[in-house]
Amino acid sequence: MEQKFKGVDIATEIGGIRTYEAAVELFETKLDKVNFSRIMLIKHPEILMTIANAIAMCEPDFVFINTGLKEDNRFIRDLCIKNGEEANLPMENHTIHYDLKDEQGRIIDRTYYIIDEGDEVSSLANKMLRDVALEDIRGKMTGIMHGKTMVVGFYMRGPVGAPVSNPALEITSSAYVSHSAEILYRNEFPNFEAEVKRLGHFFSNIHSEGLNRPEDLPNARVFMDRKHRTTYSMNCTYAGNTLLLKKGNHRFAVDKAVYENRGNELSEHMFITGIDGPGGRITWCAGAAPSGCGKTTTAMAGAHFVGDDLAQLWRADDGSIRAINPESGIFGIVEDVNMEGDPLLMELLRKPGTEVIWTNVLIDENGVPQWIGNGEPPPEKGRNFQGPWERGKLDENGKEIPVSHPNARCTLKSTALATYSEQAEDPKGVETRIITYSGRDSDTMPPVRVAKNSDYGVVIGACIVSAATATEVGATGVKRAPWANAPFIPGALGDYMDAQFKFFGHKDIAEDKKPVMAGLNYFLTHESRGGTSKKLLGEKRDVKVWLAWLERYAHNEVNSIKTPIGNLPGYQDLKELFKTIINKEYSEELYVQQFSLYIDNIISRIDLQAEAYGKDKNIPDRLFEVLKEQKQDLTVLKEKFGPIVTPSQLGDN
């Protein structure tokens, strides 16, 4: 990456605080005695100057230093209610937050990387020159917190002591953002300065929702300054645009892995879960999937929950790959979350005892949250993301308004889950033996396949495709979703891909600890396999079986069928696992439908990927070599068996 700290630091340029002494002087004039005494417990000059410049730029009426005490958490929750950012619900410790109806996802069209002349930025991203961004931020953020309270939080993205954790400041005028941070991250005020010194860096996030009016949305912006590892967010409220500890800082963590520790560290858009195997064995799995494509469901399918969205991976001294979750909570999409498919999560959402922030769901006349696909009797009336609602209500275009927004969320602590694993806070991480990649693929790949080696595994990740989901404002259609991480890769895709090949193919990974790398696909339809229905060819709960088969595969306890796109499970192994894992009869007819190779579809997919990557700079040759070999081998299969090749034919190949 371009040299760190090159170019002016925008917060410093606007705030004007350049010394420790100037920061302390500002604190003395802007903070009351309690909060001044709190901030002065920190001695690190860069931390203090960052906070001081945010204050000088945004000009809040009051500054609250959040030290993570119970009374601090209560202050933030009360501030949410006072500000009208959240409202209490009848169930204790449940609140509802609504974003503006036009800001129900990431504003990708108004999200920019700040660059200097000559910088390389991902071809999938927007960019803005530093001097232009400086003036835009100066115009939009100067004085933006007049009349507001600024909350300063000190968080760890990962357990204290882990080699790849990242300290981060969250500076915001939104009590909802602070409330979310308290649930989703580790408030480590007492350890923050020591962790910054140990790790040698910290991330900074400065946000204000402004006046929170629809007319201000054209002026909403999210900026990421990679060189100074600072994000700026203004005139927006959706957590994906404001809680920049999450995806904003994930981008910085990706940069750090790719450009500072290539081959030894990765920062991924992955769940982490432990799968039970025979004899009490636990095998840890990390898996990538775009938002809205079943990542949380897969995380919950394991018996030992660590995380559902992000993962930091590294190569440990013993030759294993280890993983930690930067987060300590769940910010999960609730559409189609129901008792049948997600019983553990539903227990927390429907019974008292767990703190939950609901976002953009409907609250019915009894004060109960309702959402699409919850498997319960539908409400007749209520209030949702667009205001008062009743069944059959139409929007301005004459389209019926759903019960809840497709991107409606629940936010809660991971520790509330019955399957929560205390290893989530182990700084040594969990030894990761399975890596999965999945998207929304209705017509091409089988439900599960294993790469024959790490290079082929990297290519599976590079070739994820997905139907666009409601997590991005304005996104439609089917698109490529490399590693389910493309929106969060700041630099060139070629650099990121090179880091993947180097990491998983590293010579120091022990032979008996090499991870199984696999593709998952839950979204095949009957229509794509000769039927007429658009319904899924399988059930949500089947994911437990695909994971169980991968767990056995990692320990050489099942057979497989070799194919050009990876090794497939045999019918007898799956039949037994379906019965023992979810007590379901699994027919051979369904197996053949799910695991036959539709050669023309797969070759079209390979051509799509090869053409698209051919337009990017410096893509490793190894990607094209793997794709070419797969296409050649598939063509041979087609010549021998025709355009549809069944598992039995593959076994005879």
C-alpha positions as CSV (number, residue, x, y, z in Angstrom):
1,M,0.0,0.0,0.0
2,E,1.0,3.6,-0.4
3,Q,3.0,5.0,2.5
4,K,1.1,5.3,5.7
5,F,0.4,8.8,7.0
6,K,1.2,10.3,3.6
7,G,-0.9,13.4,2.9
8,V,-2.5,15.7,5.4
9,D,-4.6,14.2,8.2
10,I,-8.0,15.7,7.5
11,A,-9.2,15.7,11.1
12,T,-6.0,17.5,12.2
13,E,-6.2,19.9,9.3
14,I,-9.8,20.9,10.3
15,G,-9.4,20.6,14.1
16,G,-6.0,22.3,14.3
17,I,-4.8,20.3,17.3
18,R,-1.2,19.2,16.7
19,T,0.3,18.7,20.1
20,Y,-0.5,16.9,23.4
21,E,-0.5,20.2,25.2
22,A,-3.1,21.7,22.8
23,A,-5.3,18.6,23.3
24,V,-5.2,18.9,27.0
25,E,-6.0,22.6,26.8
26,L,-9.0,21.9,24.7
27,F,-10.2,19.2,27.1
28,E,-10.0,21.6,30.0
29,T,-12.4,24.0,28.2
30,K,-14.8,21.5,26.6
31,L,-15.1,18.7,29.1
32,D,-16.7,18.8,32.6
33,K,-14.6,17.6,35.6
34,V,-15.8,14.0,35.5
35,N,-15.1,13.5,31.8
36,F,-11.8,15.5,32.0
37,S,-10.6,13.2,34.7
38,R,-11.5,10.2,32.6
39,I,-9.7,11.3,29.5
40,M,-6.6,12.2,31.4
41,L,-6.2,8.6,32.4
42,I,-4.9,8.1,28.9
43,K,-1.4,9.5,28.2
44,H,-0.9,8.4,24.6
45,P,-0.5,11.6,22.6
46,E,-2.0,10.3,19.3
47,I,-5.1,9.0,21.0
48,L,-5.7,12.3,22.8
49,M,-5.0,14.4,19.7
50,T,-7.4,12.3,17.6
51,I,-10.2,12.9,20.1
52,A,-9.4,16.6,20.5
53,N,-9.5,17.2,16.8
54,A,-12.9,15.4,16.5
55,I,-14.2,17.8,19.2
56,A,-12.7,20.9,17.6
57,M,-14.1,19.9,14.2
58,C,-17.6,18.8,15.2
59,E,-18.2,21.3,18.1
60,P,-20.5,19.3,20.4
61,D,-22.2,20.9,23.3
62,F,-21.2,18.0,25.7
63,V,-18.5,15.3,25.5
64,F,-19.1,12.0,27.3
65,I,-16.1,9.7,27.8
66,N,-17.4,6.1,27.8
67,T,-15.3,4.0,30.1
68,G,-17.5,0.9,29.9
69,L,-19.0,1.0,33.4
70,K,-22.6,-0.1,33.9
71,E,-23.6,3.5,34.6
72,D,-22.0,4.6,31.4
73,N,-24.0,2.0,29.5
74,R,-27.2,3.2,31.2
75,F,-26.3,6.8,30.3
76,I,-26.0,5.8,26.6
77,R,-29.3,3.8,26.6
78,D,-31.1,6.7,28.3
79,L,-29.6,9.1,25.8
80,C,-31.0,6.9,22.9
81,I,-34.5,7.4,24.3
82,K,-34.1,11.1,25.1
83,N,-32.8,11.7,21.5
84,G,-35.7,9.7,20.0
85,E,-33.2,7.4,18.3
86,E,-34.7,4.4,20.0
87,A,-38.0,3.7,21.7
88,N,-38.6,1.2,24.5
89,L,-40.7,-1.9,23.8
90,P,-42.9,-3.8,26.3
91,M,-40.3,-6.6,26.6
92,E,-37.7,-5.5,29.0
93,N,-34.4,-4.3,27.5
94,H,-35.9,-4.4,24.0
95,T,-35.8,-1.2,21.9
96,I,-36.7,-0.2,18.3
97,H,-34.7,2.0,16.0
98,Y,-35.8,3.2,12.6
99,D,-33.5,4.5,9.9
100,L,-34.8,6.9,7.3
101,K,-36.9,5.0,4.8
102,D,-34.4,5.9,2.0
103,E,-31.4,4.8,4.0
104,Q,-32.0,1.1,4.8
105,G,-28.6,-0.2,3.7
106,R,-25.0,0.8,2.9
107,I,-24.9,4.0,0.7
108,I,-22.4,2.6,-1.7
109,D,-22.9,5.5,-4.2
110,R,-21.8,8.0,-1.5
111,T,-19.0,5.9,0.1
112,Y,-15.4,6.9,-0.9
113,Y,-11.8,6.1,-0.3
114,I,-9.7,9.2,0.2
115,I,-6.7,9.0,-2.2
116,D,-3.7,10.9,-3.3
117,E,-2.5,11.2,-6.9
118,G,-1.3,7.8,-8.2
119,D,-2.9,5.7,-5.5
120,E,-4.3,2.3,-6.5
121,V,-7.8,1.6,-5.3
122,S,-10.1,-1.4,-5.9
123,S,-11.8,-1.2,-9.3
124,L,-15.1,-1.9,-7.4
125,A,-14.9,1.2,-5.2
126,N,-15.5,5.0,-5.4
127,K,-12.6,7.3,-4.7
128,M,-12.0,11.0,-4.0
129,L,-8.8,13.0,-4.0
130,R,-7.6,14.1,-0.6
131,D,-7.9,17.9,-1.2
132,V,-11.5,17.5,-2.6
133,A,-12.4,15.2,0.4
134,L,-10.9,17.7,2.8
135,E,-13.2,20.5,1.6
136,D,-16.2,18.2,1.5
137,I,-15.7,17.0,5.1
138,R,-14.8,20.6,6.2
139,G,-18.1,21.9,4.7
140,K,-20.3,19.0,6.1
141,M,-18.7,18.2,9.5
142,T,-17.6,21.5,10.9
143,G,-20.0,22.3,13.7
144,I,-22.2,19.3,12.8
145,M,-22.6,18.4,16.5
146,H,-24.0,21.8,17.7
147,G,-26.7,21.0,20.3
148,K,-25.6,17.4,20.6
149,T,-23.6,15.1,22.9
150,M,-20.5,13.5,21.5
151,V,-19.8,10.0,22.9
152,V,-16.2,8.7,22.8
153,G,-15.8,4.9,23.1
154,F,-12.6,2.8,23.3
155,Y,-13.0,-0.6,21.7
156,M,-11.1,-3.7,20.8
157,R,-11.9,-5.5,17.5
158,G,-10.9,-8.9,18.9
159,P,-9.8,-10.3,22.3
160,V,-7.3,-8.4,24.3
161,G,-3.9,-10.0,23.7
162,A,-4.6,-11.6,20.3
163,P,-1.9,-10.9,17.7
164,V,-4.4,-9.7,15.1
165,S,-6.8,-7.7,17.2
166,N,-7.3,-4.0,16.3
167,P,-8.0,-1.1,18.8
168,A,-10.5,1.4,17.6
169,L,-12.1,4.7,18.7
170,E,-15.8,5.3,18.0
171,I,-16.6,9.0,18.2
172,T,-20.2,9.8,17.4
173,S,-23.2,12.0,18.2
174,S,-25.5,9.1,17.8
175,A,-26.4,7.3,21.0
176,Y,-27.8,4.5,18.9
177,V,-24.4,4.0,17.3
178,S,-22.8,4.0,20.8
179,H,-25.5,1.6,22.1
180,S,-24.8,-0.7,19.1
181,A,-21.0,-0.6,19.7
182,E,-21.5,-1.5,23.4
183,I,-23.3,-4.7,22.3
184,L,-21.2,-5.6,19.2
185,Y,-17.7,-4.8,20.5
186,R,-15.5,-5.0,23.6
187,N,-15.3,-1.8,25.5
188,E,-11.7,-2.0,26.8
189,F,-11.1,1.5,28.2
190,P,-8.9,0.2,31.0
191,N,-6.7,-1.8,28.5
192,F,-7.0,0.4,25.4
193,E,-3.8,2.4,25.7
194,A,-1.7,-0.7,26.5
195,E,-3.2,-2.5,23.5
196,V,-2.4,0.4,21.2
197,K,1.2,0.3,22.5
198,R,1.4,-3.5,22.1
199,L,0.0,-3.5,18.5
200,G,1.4,-0.2,17.4
201,H,-1.7,1.3,15.9
202,F,-5.4,2.1,16.3
203,F,-8.3,2.9,14.0
204,S,-10.4,6.1,14.4
205,N,-14.1,6.7,13.5
206,I,-15.9,10.0,13.5
207,H,-19.6,10.2,12.8
208,S,-22.6,12.5,13.2
209,E,-26.1,11.9,11.9
210,G,-26.6,15.6,11.4
211,L,-30.2,16.7,11.5
212,N,-31.4,13.2,10.4
213,R,-33.8,14.5,7.7
214,P,-34.6,12.9,4.3
215,E,-33.6,16.1,2.5
216,D,-30.0,15.7,3.9
217,L,-29.4,12.2,2.4
218,P,-27.9,13.6,-0.8
219,N,-25.3,15.1,1.5
220,A,-24.7,11.8,3.3
221,R,-21.1,10.6,3.0
222,V,-18.8,7.8,4.2
223,F,-15.1,8.5,3.8
224,M,-12.3,6.1,4.5
225,D,-8.7,7.5,4.8
226,R,-6.6,4.4,4.6
227,K,-3.3,6.2,5.2
228,H,-4.5,7.7,8.5
229,R,-6.9,4.8,9.3
230,T,-9.7,7.2,10.0
231,T,-13.3,7.0,8.8
232,Y,-15.7,10.0,8.5
233,S,-19.5,9.5,8.3
234,M,-22.1,12.3,8.2
235,N,-25.8,12.8,7.6
236,C,-26.7,9.1,7.9
237,T,-28.0,6.7,10.5
238,Y,-28.0,3.1,9.2
239,A,-25.4,1.2,11.2
240,G,-23.6,-0.1,8.1
241,N,-22.8,3.6,7.3
242,T,-22.3,4.8,10.8
243,L,-21.0,2.1,13.1
244,L,-17.7,2.3,11.3
245,L,-16.1,-0.1,13.9
246,K,-17.7,-2.7,11.7
247,K,-17.2,-2.6,7.9
248,G,-15.2,0.7,7.8
249,N,-12.6,-0.7,10.2
250,H,-12.8,-4.1,8.5
251,R,-11.5,-2.4,5.4
252,F,-8.5,-1.1,7.3
253,A,-7.9,-4.6,8.7
254,V,-8.0,-6.0,5.2
255,D,-5.4,-3.4,4.2
256,K,-3.2,-4.3,7.2
257,A,-3.3,-8.0,6.3
258,V,-2.6,-7.5,2.6
259,Y,0.1,-4.8,2.7
260,E,1.8,-5.3,6.1
261,N,1.6,-9.0,6.8
262,R,0.9,-10.7,3.5
263,G,1.0,-14.5,3.8
264,N,0.6,-14.5,7.5
265,E,-2.7,-12.8,8.2
266,L,-6.2,-12.4,6.6
267,S,-9.2,-10.2,7.5
268,E,-12.3,-11.9,6.1
269,H,-16.1,-11.5,5.8
270,M,-16.6,-14.9,7.6
271,F,-18.6,-16.6,10.4
272,I,-16.7,-18.8,12.9
273,T,-18.4,-21.8,14.4
274,G,-17.5,-25.2,16.0
275,I,-18.9,-28.4,14.5
276,D,-19.3,-31.5,16.7
277,G,-17.8,-34.6,15.4
278,P,-17.7,-38.2,16.6
279,G,-16.2,-38.9,20.1
280,G,-16.7,-35.3,21.4
281,R,-14.5,-33.8,18.8
282,I,-14.9,-30.1,17.9
283,T,-13.8,-29.0,14.4
284,W,-13.7,-25.2,13.8
285,C,-15.0,-23.7,10.6
286,A,-14.8,-20.2,9.2
287,G,-17.0,-19.3,6.2
288,A,-17.6,-16.4,3.8
289,A,-20.9,-15.4,2.4
290,P,-22.2,-12.0,1.3
291,S,-24.6,-10.2,3.7
292,G,-28.1,-11.7,3.4
293,C,-26.9,-15.0,2.1
294,G,-27.1,-17.3,5.1
295,K,-24.0,-16.5,7.0
296,T,-25.7,-16.0,10.4
297,T,-27.8,-19.2,9.8
298,T,-24.6,-21.2,9.1
299,A,-22.9,-19.8,12.1
300,M,-25.9,-20.9,14.2
301,A,-25.9,-24.3,12.6
302,G,-22.6,-25.1,14.5
303,A,-22.7,-26.3,18.1
304,H,-20.1,-23.8,19.3
305,F,-20.7,-20.2,18.2
306,V,-17.9,-17.7,17.9
307,G,-19.1,-15.2,15.3
308,D,-21.5,-14.7,12.4
309,D,-19.9,-11.9,10.3
310,L,-16.2,-11.1,10.5
311,A,-13.0,-13.1,11.1
312,Q,-9.3,-12.3,11.6
313,L,-7.1,-15.3,10.7
314,W,-3.4,-15.9,11.1
315,R,-0.8,-18.6,10.8
316,A,0.3,-19.6,14.3
317,D,3.8,-20.9,15.3
318,D,2.5,-24.5,15.5
319,G,1.6,-24.5,11.8
320,S,-2.1,-24.1,12.3
321,I,-4.5,-21.4,11.0
322,R,-6.2,-19.6,13.9
323,A,-9.2,-17.4,13.9
324,I,-10.8,-14.8,16.2
325,N,-14.0,-12.7,15.9
326,P,-13.4,-9.0,15.9
327,E,-16.9,-8.6,17.2
328,S,-18.7,-9.9,20.3
329,G,-22.3,-9.5,19.2
330,I,-24.7,-10.1,16.3
331,F,-26.1,-7.6,13.9
332,G,-28.2,-10.0,12.0
333,I,-30.8,-9.8,9.3
334,V,-34.1,-11.1,10.6
335,E,-36.0,-11.8,7.4
336,D,-36.9,-15.5,7.3
337,V,-35.5,-16.1,10.8
338,N,-38.1,-18.4,12.4
339,M,-38.5,-21.2,14.9
340,E,-38.1,-23.9,12.3
341,G,-34.8,-22.7,10.9
342,D,-33.3,-20.6,13.8
343,P,-34.7,-21.9,17.1
344,L,-31.8,-20.7,19.2
345,L,-32.0,-17.1,17.9
346,M,-35.8,-17.1,18.1
347,E,-35.6,-18.1,21.8
348,L,-33.6,-14.9,22.5
349,L,-35.8,-12.7,20.4
350,R,-39.2,-13.9,21.7
351,K,-38.4,-14.5,25.4
352,P,-37.3,-12.0,28.1
353,G,-33.8,-11.9,29.4
354,T,-31.7,-10.6,26.4
355,E,-31.0,-7.0,25.4
356,V,-32.0,-6.5,21.8
357,I,-32.0,-3.5,19.5
358,W,-34.5,-4.0,16.7
359,T,-34.0,-2.1,13.5
360,N,-36.6,-1.4,10.8
361,V,-39.0,-4.2,11.8
362,L,-42.7,-3.6,12.3
363,I,-43.9,-3.1,15.8
364,D,-47.5,-4.3,16.0
365,E,-50.3,-2.9,18.1
366,N,-49.2,-4.9,21.1
367,G,-45.6,-3.6,20.9
368,V,-44.3,-6.9,19.5
369,P,-41.7,-6.9,16.7
370,Q,-42.8,-8.6,13.5
371,W,-40.9,-9.3,10.3
372,I,-41.1,-11.1,7.0
373,G,-40.8,-14.9,7.2
374,N,-41.0,-15.2,11.0
375,G,-43.4,-18.1,10.7
376,E,-46.0,-16.5,12.9
377,P,-49.5,-15.1,12.2
378,P,-49.1,-11.9,10.2
379,P,-50.0,-8.6,11.9
380,E,-52.8,-6.4,10.6
381,K,-51.5,-3.1,11.7
382,G,-48.4,-1.5,13.2
383,R,-45.6,0.9,12.6
384,N,-42.6,0.0,10.4
385,F,-39.7,1.6,8.5
386,Q,-41.9,3.9,6.5
387,G,-44.4,4.9,9.2
388,P,-47.9,3.7,10.1
389,W,-48.7,0.5,8.3
390,E,-51.7,-1.8,7.7
391,R,-52.0,-4.8,5.5
392,G,-52.4,-3.9,1.9
393,K,-50.8,-0.4,2.3
394,L,-49.2,0.8,-1.0
395,D,-46.1,3.0,-1.5
396,E,-46.0,6.0,-3.9
397,N,-45.4,3.6,-6.8
398,G,-48.4,1.5,-6.1
399,K,-46.4,-1.4,-4.7
400,E,-47.5,-3.2,-1.5
401,I,-45.3,-2.3,1.5
402,P,-44.0,-5.4,3.3
403,V,-44.3,-6.0,7.0
404,S,-40.6,-5.2,7.5
405,H,-37.7,-4.0,5.4
406,P,-35.7,-6.9,3.9
407,N,-32.6,-5.5,5.6
408,A,-34.3,-5.3,9.1
409,R,-32.0,-6.4,11.9
410,C,-31.6,-7.5,15.4
411,T,-28.6,-6.5,17.5
412,L,-27.7,-8.6,20.6
413,K,-24.7,-10.0,22.5
414,S,-23.2,-13.3,21.4
415,T,-23.0,-14.4,25.0
416,A,-26.8,-14.7,25.1
417,L,-26.7,-17.7,22.7
418,A,-27.0,-21.1,24.2
419,T,-24.3,-22.3,21.9
420,Y,-21.9,-19.5,22.6
421,S,-18.3,-20.7,23.1
422,E,-16.1,-19.1,25.7
423,Q,-13.2,-19.7,23.2
424,A,-14.5,-16.6,21.5
425,E,-12.5,-14.6,24.0
426,D,-9.3,-16.7,23.8
427,P,-6.5,-14.6,22.4
428,K,-5.0,-17.7,20.9
429,G,-8.1,-18.1,18.7
430,V,-9.6,-21.4,17.5
431,E,-7.7,-23.8,15.2
432,T,-9.6,-23.5,11.9
433,R,-9.8,-26.7,9.8
434,I,-12.6,-25.8,7.4
435,I,-13.0,-22.8,5.2
436,T,-16.2,-22.3,3.2
437,Y,-17.4,-19.9,0.5
438,S,-21.0,-19.4,-0.5
439,G,-23.4,-16.9,-2.2
440,R,-26.8,-17.0,-3.8
441,D,-26.5,-19.4,-6.7
442,S,-29.8,-20.6,-8.0
443,D,-28.7,-22.8,-10.9
444,T,-25.1,-23.8,-11.1
445,M,-23.0,-25.2,-8.2
446,P,-23.9,-28.2,-6.0
447,P,-24.6,-27.8,-2.3
448,V,-21.1,-28.7,-1.2
449,R,-17.8,-29.4,-2.9
450,V,-14.2,-29.5,-1.6
451,A,-11.2,-28.0,-3.5
452,K,-8.4,-30.5,-4.3
453,N,-5.8,-28.1,-2.9
454,S,-5.4,-24.6,-1.5
455,D,-5.0,-22.9,-4.9
456,Y,-8.3,-24.4,-6.0
457,G,-9.8,-23.3,-2.7
458,V,-8.7,-19.7,-3.3
459,V,-10.4,-19.8,-6.7
460,I,-13.7,-21.0,-5.2
461,G,-13.6,-17.9,-3.0
462,A,-12.6,-15.7,-5.9
463,C,-15.6,-17.0,-7.9
464,I,-18.5,-16.5,-5.5
465,V,-21.6,-15.1,-7.2
466,S,-24.7,-13.7,-5.5
467,A,-28.0,-12.2,-6.1
468,A,-28.0,-8.6,-4.9
469,T,-29.5,-8.2,-1.4
470,A,-31.1,-5.4,0.5
471,T,-27.9,-4.6,2.4
472,E,-26.8,-2.2,-0.3
473,V,-29.1,0.7,-1.4
474,G,-29.9,0.5,-5.1
475,A,-28.3,-2.8,-5.8
476,T,-30.1,-5.2,-8.1
477,G,-29.5,-8.4,-10.1
478,V,-26.9,-11.1,-9.9
479,K,-23.3,-10.1,-9.4
480,R,-19.8,-11.4,-8.7
481,A,-18.9,-11.3,-5.0
482,P,-15.3,-12.3,-4.6
483,W,-14.7,-13.9,-1.2
484,A,-17.9,-12.1,-0.2
485,N,-15.4,-9.4,0.7
486,A,-15.1,-7.3,-2.4
487,P,-17.0,-4.2,-1.0
488,F,-14.4,-4.1,1.8
489,I,-11.2,-4.6,-0.2
490,P,-9.6,-1.2,-0.4
491,G,-6.7,-2.0,-2.7
492,A,-6.3,-3.8,-6.0
493,L,-8.1,-7.2,-6.2
494,G,-4.9,-8.6,-7.6
495,D,-3.0,-7.8,-4.4
496,Y,-5.8,-9.3,-2.2
497,M,-5.9,-12.4,-4.3
498,D,-2.1,-12.8,-4.1
499,A,-2.4,-12.6,-0.3
500,Q,-5.0,-15.4,-0.4
501,F,-2.7,-17.7,-2.4
502,K,0.3,-16.9,-0.2
503,F,-1.7,-17.4,3.0
504,F,-3.4,-20.7,2.3
505,G,-0.5,-22.1,0.3
506,H,2.2,-21.1,2.9
507,K,4.9,-23.7,3.3
508,D,4.8,-23.4,7.1
509,I,1.2,-24.7,7.4
510,A,1.5,-28.1,8.9
511,E,0.4,-31.0,6.7
512,D,-2.0,-32.3,9.3
513,K,-3.5,-28.9,9.9
514,K,-4.2,-27.7,6.4
515,P,-7.8,-26.6,6.2
516,V,-10.4,-28.1,3.9
517,M,-11.5,-25.4,1.5
518,A,-15.1,-25.8,0.2
519,G,-17.9,-24.2,-1.7
520,L,-21.4,-24.2,-0.2
521,N,-24.6,-23.4,-2.0
522,Y,-28.0,-23.4,-0.3
523,F,-29.9,-21.7,-3.1
524,L,-30.4,-24.3,-5.9
525,T,-34.0,-24.3,-7.1
526,H,-36.3,-27.0,-8.4
527,E,-36.6,-25.0,-11.6
528,S,-32.9,-25.2,-12.3
529,R,-32.9,-29.0,-12.0
530,G,-35.8,-29.8,-14.4
531,G,-38.7,-28.8,-12.2
532,T,-41.2,-25.9,-12.5
533,S,-41.0,-24.4,-9.0
534,K,-38.7,-21.6,-7.9
535,K,-38.6,-23.1,-4.4
536,L,-35.3,-24.2,-3.0
537,L,-34.1,-27.7,-3.7
538,G,-33.7,-28.6,-0.1
539,E,-34.3,-26.9,3.3
540,K,-32.6,-24.4,5.5
541,R,-31.8,-27.0,8.1
542,D,-29.8,-29.1,5.6
543,V,-26.8,-26.8,6.2
544,K,-26.2,-28.9,9.4
545,V,-25.6,-31.9,7.1
546,W,-23.3,-30.1,4.7
547,L,-21.2,-28.9,7.6
548,A,-21.2,-32.4,9.3
549,W,-19.9,-33.9,6.0
550,L,-17.1,-31.3,5.8
551,E,-16.2,-32.1,9.4
552,R,-15.8,-35.8,8.6
553,Y,-14.0,-35.0,5.4
554,A,-11.5,-32.9,7.4
555,H,-10.7,-36.1,9.4
556,N,-10.7,-38.5,6.4
557,E,-13.8,-40.3,7.6
558,V,-16.0,-40.1,4.4
559,N,-15.6,-40.9,0.8
560,S,-15.7,-38.4,-2.0
561,I,-16.1,-38.2,-5.8
562,K,-13.5,-36.3,-7.7
563,T,-14.7,-33.7,-10.3
564,P,-13.2,-30.8,-12.1
565,I,-14.8,-28.3,-9.7
566,G,-14.0,-30.2,-6.5
567,N,-14.7,-33.4,-4.6
568,L,-18.4,-34.2,-4.0
569,P,-20.0,-36.3,-1.2
570,G,-21.2,-39.8,-1.9
571,Y,-24.9,-40.7,-1.5
572,Q,-24.5,-43.2,1.3
573,D,-22.5,-40.9,3.6
574,L,-25.1,-38.1,3.1
575,K,-28.0,-40.4,3.6
576,E,-26.6,-41.5,7.0
577,L,-25.8,-38.0,8.0
578,F,-29.2,-36.7,7.1
579,K,-30.7,-39.3,9.4
580,T,-28.4,-38.9,12.3
581,I,-27.9,-35.1,12.2
582,I,-31.4,-33.8,11.4
583,N,-33.5,-37.0,11.4
584,K,-34.5,-36.6,7.7
585,E,-34.9,-39.1,4.9
586,Y,-32.7,-38.2,2.0
587,S,-33.7,-39.7,-1.3
588,E,-31.3,-40.7,-4.0
589,E,-33.4,-38.7,-6.5
590,L,-32.8,-35.5,-4.6
591,Y,-29.1,-36.3,-4.3
592,V,-28.8,-36.7,-8.1
593,Q,-30.7,-33.5,-8.6
594,Q,-28.4,-31.6,-6.2
595,F,-25.0,-33.1,-7.2
596,S,-25.2,-33.6,-11.0
597,L,-23.0,-31.2,-12.9
598,Y,-24.8,-29.0,-15.3
599,I,-21.7,-28.5,-17.5
600,D,-22.9,-25.6,-19.7
601,N,-23.9,-23.6,-16.6
602,I,-20.5,-24.2,-15.0
603,I,-18.5,-23.3,-18.1
604,S,-20.5,-20.1,-18.5
605,R,-19.7,-19.2,-14.9
606,I,-16.0,-19.9,-15.6
607,D,-16.1,-17.8,-18.7
608,L,-17.8,-14.9,-16.7
609,Q,-15.1,-15.0,-14.1
610,A,-12.2,-15.3,-16.5
611,E,-13.5,-12.4,-18.6
612,A,-14.2,-10.2,-15.5
613,Y,-10.8,-10.8,-13.9
614,G,-9.1,-10.3,-17.2
615,K,-10.1,-6.6,-17.0
616,D,-8.3,-6.2,-13.6
617,K,-4.6,-5.4,-13.3
618,N,-2.1,-7.8,-11.8
619,I,-4.4,-10.7,-11.2
620,P,-2.2,-13.7,-10.3
621,D,-1.7,-16.1,-13.3
622,R,-2.7,-19.0,-11.0
623,L,-6.4,-18.0,-11.1
624,F,-6.5,-18.2,-14.9
625,E,-4.5,-21.5,-14.9
626,V,-7.0,-23.1,-12.5
627,L,-10.1,-21.8,-14.4
628,K,-8.6,-23.0,-17.8
629,E,-7.9,-26.5,-16.4
630,Q,-11.4,-26.8,-15.0
631,K,-13.0,-25.7,-18.3
632,Q,-10.9,-28.2,-20.2
633,D,-11.8,-31.1,-17.9
634,L,-15.5,-30.2,-17.9
635,T,-15.4,-30.1,-21.7
636,V,-14.0,-33.6,-21.7
637,L,-16.8,-34.7,-19.4
638,K,-19.4,-33.2,-21.6
639,E,-18.0,-35.0,-24.7
640,K,-18.2,-38.3,-22.8
641,F,-21.5,-38.0,-21.0
642,G,-23.4,-35.0,-22.4
643,P,-24.4,-31.6,-20.8
644,I,-25.7,-33.1,-17.5
645,V,-23.3,-35.5,-15.7
646,T,-24.7,-37.5,-12.7
647,P,-22.7,-38.5,-9.6
648,S,-22.7,-42.1,-10.7
649,Q,-21.2,-41.2,-14.1
650,L,-18.6,-39.0,-12.2
651,G,-17.7,-42.0,-10.1
652,D,-17.1,-44.0,-13.3
653,N,-15.0,-41.2,-14.9
